[in-house]
Amino acid sequence: MSSPPPPPPTTYTSLLHNRAFLFYMLSYLLTQLGTWLNYIATLTLTSSLSSSSSSSYYSSNGSSNGSSNMNISLLLLLRLLPSLIISPIIGGPIADYYDKRKSMIFLDLLSSLLTLLIYPLSSKLQSLPLLYISVFGLSSIDAIYNPCKNSIIPFMFLNDSGKINKATSLIAIAWSLMGSLGAMIGGFVTDRGGVEICFYVDGVTFLGSAIFMYAVGEEWKNNKLNNNIASSTESNNVNNKPKTDYGTTFTGSIKYLTTNGTHLLPLLFLKSYGCLLWGSADLLNVNFSKGNEFNLGLIFASVGVGCLVGPLIMDRIKFRFMKGKEEGKSKEEMGFMVRCCVFAIFIIAISFIGMSINETLNSIIIFTVVRSMGSSILWVYSSVILQVLTDERVLGRVVSIEFAAATSLEGLSAFLAAGLLDFAGFTERGTALFFGILGCVGVVGPLYIYLRRNWGDNNKGYRMVDDDEIDDDEDDDDNITTFDIELT
């Protein structure tokens, strides 16, 4: 008896037929446009205020002085620090316990208020401390917002891995488009009209985002996976034993990761390995731009181009790889994604080495595109892996822990780059070479060994388990997780 034909592949346009996801995407596009305008403006304002507090921002050979580099790295740290502290402790539990959509609306309105009032004031008063306070405040709100934003996607698609993959790729494409557009507009507007205009536009985009999230309505709740928890429990636990209660606090997610989710730990830090490298990129971009705001905008726009191209290319490769194979939580699909993540980190490392060879603007733009291709592939696939394999009851908290780990290493990378530039006597090219070698030897090397041991064809690491196999094997209850993955 022939098996039924497989369902047609999910397309990007078909995702937008989901009303909730459509308005979610419109909200996302607006916030990303404003975020990029804000980011270019804050970098420019920090550089300007640093130069006014020291003898000169740029020396005669065009390189930035130590004060500016450290001020910019401090700015980057203040943007990242809330994700390390606030996101896992507050943001994750809020995402798992409260209504995600209503939380996002409230936080959008709060962000708009802060951006319209405090940011322009820091520019008018020419106050670097006030700018730092504004950045930390907005980043703190964002640290609570992100777990809600990232964990709502599986609910919109009933945990369908194919649709989640496409949706995450589409979000990355949207991010890249807004990155290119926002960076170019931000560089142009900042150069011609000043940073305050960027801040005002950012505040308005938050208002628009709140309106679109309101338009999402209650439809996404109809797709909540709570109705499927019972059936999932029956198929994934021997003798229909109830699932462990992980509560609604941060400690519940730790309990989850240290019991039946321990296989996720290596995968939980995939983004972090990439952040250890690309955290230095923004500081290097400022130095490579030689103080020209328009050049800085072009470099950041090339980030968007790379992030647009990367997922599209890898999506076609994945389509060919998975043709005729089982999609979903199959070992083939998950293994392919893990391999893509390791390859993406390798691409990032190679791009830094390329920047160290030639620092002309055209060369920097080309290698920035290459680096961004790797970072977007890593971001998309590492996100999909967690969204598909993580129990929906703790997804918000697990995502917040992943983001906290990633941002902590991103901040460490930025400060390491500043230290190399300011205190170790490294040039921009030397710093780029350092991170390229670090990526190839210190990151890709160990990950390749892990990949061979756990995801190779003849490995004794992870294997996917069928539901009927679980039902027939009572003795392995402790080793079988709620994701149909067994540690062998």
N, C-alpha and C positions, 0 to 999 in steps of 0.2 A: 504494500500500500504506500503510495507516494506521499511524502510529507507536504504540508501546505506551503505555498510560496512565501518567501520572507516578505515582511512589510516593506513598502517603498522607503528608501532612505530619507531621513529628515533633511530638509533644506532650510536655509536661513529665512527665506520668505515665509515658509510654513510656520515658523516659530511665531511670527508676528500676527498670525491668526488667533493666537492666544491673547485675549484682550488684556489680561492682567500683565502679561510680559511686555506687551506693546507700550503701555503707559509707564511701566517700570523702565523700559529703555529710553523713553523720552525724558523721564526724570534724570536718568543716568547721564544722558548726553548733555543736558543743561548744566548739571553740577560739574562735569568734567571740563566743559568749556570755561566756566568761571574759575575752577581750581587752577587751570593752567595760566589764566590771566593773572590770578593772585600770586602764583608761584614765581613767574617772571618778574612781577612787580616787587615782591619781597626780596628776591635776590638782588635786583637792581638797587632798591632802597638800602639794603644792607651794605652793598658795595659803596654807595654814595655816602652814607653816614660814616662808614669806616674811614673813607678818604678824608672827610672833613675833620675827623678826630685825630688824624696823624698827618705827617708832613706831606705825604702824597700817596694816592692809592696805587698808582703804577709808577714803577721806576723807569729810568730812561730806556732800558731795553724792552719795556713792555710787560714785564712780569709783575705780578701782584705782590705786595709786601705781606709780612707775616701777620699783621693785625687783621687785614682783610680776610686772609685765609682762615684764621681761627674764628673770626666773627661769622663767616659763612658756615663753617663746620658746626659752630654752636647753634646757628639757625636750623641747620639740618637735624641736629640732635634734638632740639626742642620740637621739631615736627614729628620726630619718631618716638620720643620718650613716652608720650601718652599711650601709644600702641603697646608698649612693653608693660606698662603698669596698669592703666585703666582698662584697656580692652579685655584682657583675660579675667580680671576681677569683677568688673562692672558690665562691660559691653556684652560679653558672652552670656552671662546669666540673664540679662535683660532680653537678649535675642531668643533664648530658649523658653523664657517664662511669660513675657508680655507679648502683646500683639505687635508683630514686626512692622507692619505698615504704619500703624499709628505712632510708633516710636520714631520711625523715619520722618514722618510729617513734623512731629514736634521738634526733632533735632534740626531739620531743615530751617524751620522758622527761627530757632535759636541761633543758628549759624548766620542767617541773614541779618539778624539784629546786631551781632558782633561785628560782622564785616562792614556793615553800613555806618557804624558809629565809631568803633575803636581804631580800626585800621587807618582810615583817613586822618584821624586825629594824630596818630603816630607820625604820619608824613608831615602834617602841618606844624607840629611841634619839633620836628626833626629829632625825635627821641628813639634811640635804638633800644633802650630797655622797654619802652611801651610797645614797640614793634615785637619784641621777644614775647611779651605778655600776650599780645594779640595772637601770635602764631601758636603759642602753647595752648591758649584757650580754644582756638578753632580746631587744633589737632586733637584736643581732649574730646571735643564733641564728635569729631570724626572717628575717634577710637571706639566710641559707643555705637556710632552709626554703622561702621563697616561690618561687624558680625551680623547685624540685622540684614544689611544689604546682600551679603554673600550667602547667608543661610536660607534666604527665602526662595532661592531659585529652584532647589529640588522639589519644594512644595508645589510650585507652579507646573511641574511636569511629572508628578507622581513618581519621582525617583527613577525616571527613564534615563539610563546612562547615555543613550544616543542623543536624546534631546538636551540633556544637561551639557554634554560635550559641545554640541552646536551652539547652545545658548552662551556658554562660557567663551567660546571662540568669537561669537558675535559681540559680546561685551568687550573683548580685547580689541576687536576691529573698531568698535565705537570709540574706545579709549584712544586708539592710535589716530583716528580721524580727528577727534577733538584735540589730541595732543599736537598734531600738525597745525591745525587751524588755530587753536588757542595760543600755541607758542609763537606763531608768526604774527598773529594779531597782538599778542602781549608785547612782543618785541617792538612792533611798529608803534602801538599806542603809547608805550612807555617812552619810546624815543621821541615821539612827536607831542604827546599830550600830557605826559607825567603819570606817575604811579597811581594817583588818587582815582583816576577814571577807571583803571583796572579793578580797584577795590569796590567801587560803586557797581560796576557791571557784575562782579562776583556776587555781591549781595542780592541783586535782582535775580540772578540765576537760581539762588537758593529758594527764593519765593516761587519761581516757576516750577522748581522740582517738587516743592510741597504740594502745589496744585495738581501736578500729574500723579503723584502718589495717592492723593485723595481720589483721583479718577480711577485708580486701580480697583477701588471698591472692595467689597468683601468676597469677591469671586475666588481669590487665591485660597481663602479658607476652605472652600469646597474641595480643594485638592489636598487638604491636610492629610498627612500620612498616619494620623492617629488611628483612623479606622482600619489601617492595614497592620498595625502593630500586633494585634492578636494573631492574625494569620501568619505574620512573619515569625512570631514567637513559636508558633506550633511547628513551623517547618524548620526552624533553626535550633531548636532546643529539644533534647531527647526527653521522652515521657512528658512533653508539653510543660516542662518546668517554667515558672514565670521568669521573665527577665529581671535582672537586677535593677533596683531603683537607684538612679544616679542623682536624684534630687534636682535642685535648680541652682546650686551654688557652684563656685569655682572648684571646690574640693571634689564635687561629684565628677567633674571631667577628669581630674587626676585619678580618681578611683577607677574610672572607665578605662583610661589609657594604661593603667598598671595591672588590669585584670584581663578582660577579654578583648582588649584593643591593643595589646603590646606589639602586635605585628605592624601596627600603623606607625610606630615611633620612627623608624628610618625614613618612611615616606613623609612624615610630618614635617621634616626639616629640609625637604628638597628646595623650597623657596629660599631658605636661609643660606644654603650653600651659594646660590646665585647672588643673594644680597651682599654676601661677604666681598664679592667682586664689584658689582655695579653700584654699591654705596659710595664709591669714590668718584663715580662718573660725573656727578653734578659739579663737584668742586673742580675737577679737571676741565669740564666744559667752560666754566667761568674763566679759568686760566687760559685755555686755548683760544677763547674769544677775544683776548687782549683788550678787554674793556669796552668793546663795541657791542651795544645792546642789540643791534640788528643781527650781527653775527651770532650772538648768543641765541636769539630767536630762531635763526636758521638751524643751528645745531640741535636745539630742542625739537624743532619741526622734523628733523631727520629721525629723531626718536620715534615720532608718530608713524613715519613711513615704514620703518623697520617693524614696528609692532603691527602694522597693517599687513605687511607681506608675509611675515613669519607664520602666523596661524593658517593663512590661506594655503601656503605651500604644504605645510605639514598635514593639513586636513586632506589634501588630495593624496598624499603619500599614505595616510592612514586608511583612506577609502580603498586604495588598491591592496594594502596589506590585509585588511579585514574582509576582503571580498571572498565570499563563500565560507567564512568562519563565523563562529558564534559571537555575537556582540553582547554587551551587558557587563556582567561581572566575571567574564571569562578570563582565564590566565593569559590567553593570547593578547587580549585587548589591554589589560592592566600592565602586562609585561612590556608591550609596545610603548605605552605611555611612559613607563619608568625609563626605558631606554632613550626615548625622546628627551626626557628631562636631563639625563646625563650628557647626551650629545649637545643639548642647548647650552649647558654650562661650559662645555668645551669651546663652542662657538664664541661665547662671551670672552673667554680667556684669550683666544686667538685674536679677537678684535682689539684687545688692549695691547697685545704685542704689535699689531699693525699700526696703532696710534704712535707707538714708541719709535717706529721706523721713520715715519714722515708726519710732521705736524702742520702741514699746510691746511688751509681751511677745507679745501676739497677732499683731502685725505681724511681729515677728522670726520667730515660729514659721511663719507663712504663707510668708514669703520664704525661710526655710530649707528648707521643703518644695520650693519651686520650684528653689532652687539644687541641692538634692540630686537632683532629677529630672534636671537637666542633667548633673550629675557622674556619675550611675549610667549614663545613656545613653552618655556619653563613655567611661566605663570598660569597659562591655560591648563596644561596637563596636570600639574601638581594640584591645582584647584579641583579639577574633575575627579582625580583619584580620591581625594578626601571626601568630596560631596557624594560620591557613589558608595564608598566603603564605610563611611561613618554612620553610626546609628543616629537617626534624625532627632532623637530626644536630646542629644548632646552636641549636635552639629555646630550650633552657634558658639559654644564654649571651645570646642576643638579648633574651629576656624580662628577664634581669637587667640588661642595659644600659638597656633602656627604663625599668625600675623605678628604676635609679640616676639617670637624667636627671630623671624625674618627682619623685623625693624631694628631689633637690638644689634644684629650683625651688620645691618646697613649703617647704623649709626657708628659702630666700631670701625667700619670701613672708611667712613667719611673722616673720622678723627685720625685714623692711621694715615690717610692721604695727606691731611693737613700737617701732621707731624713730620712726614717725610719731606714735604715741601718747605716747611718753615724751620725745622730744627736739624734735619739730617742732610740738608743741602741738596736734595734731589730736585731735578728739573721736572717739568711736566712729562717729558718723554721718559725719564727715568722712573717716575712714579707709575706711569702706565705699564712699563715693562715689568715692574715689581708685581703688579696685580695680575698681569698675564702669566708670569711664571708661577705665582701663587695658585692661580686657577688650574693650570695644567698639572702641577706636581702635587699641591696640597689638597685639591678638591677632586678633580677628575680622576686622579690615580686611585685613591681609596674608594670612590664611588664605582669605578670600573670593577674593582675586586668584588665589591658588594654585589654588583650586577651579575657577574659571572657565577657567584656562589648561590645567589637566591633566585635569579630569573633566567638562568641558562636552560638549555633544552634538557640537560641531564642533571639539574640541580636537585639538592635535597633541602630546599628552603621552603618557599610557599607554593601551595597548589590549591586550585579552586576545587570545592567539594560540592557534589550534587546533593539535592535535598533527600533523594532516596537513600544515598549513601549515609547521610547523617542519621536517618531513621533506623538504619540497620546496625549502627555501631554505637551502642550505649556506653561502652567503656571510654570512648574518646570525647565524652561530653565536655570535659574541662578544657580541651584543646581546640574546640570548635567555636568560632566567634559568630556573632550575629550577622556577619557579612559573607557567610559561606566560604570562608578561607580557613584552611587548616595549616597549622605549623607542623611540618613533618620532620 
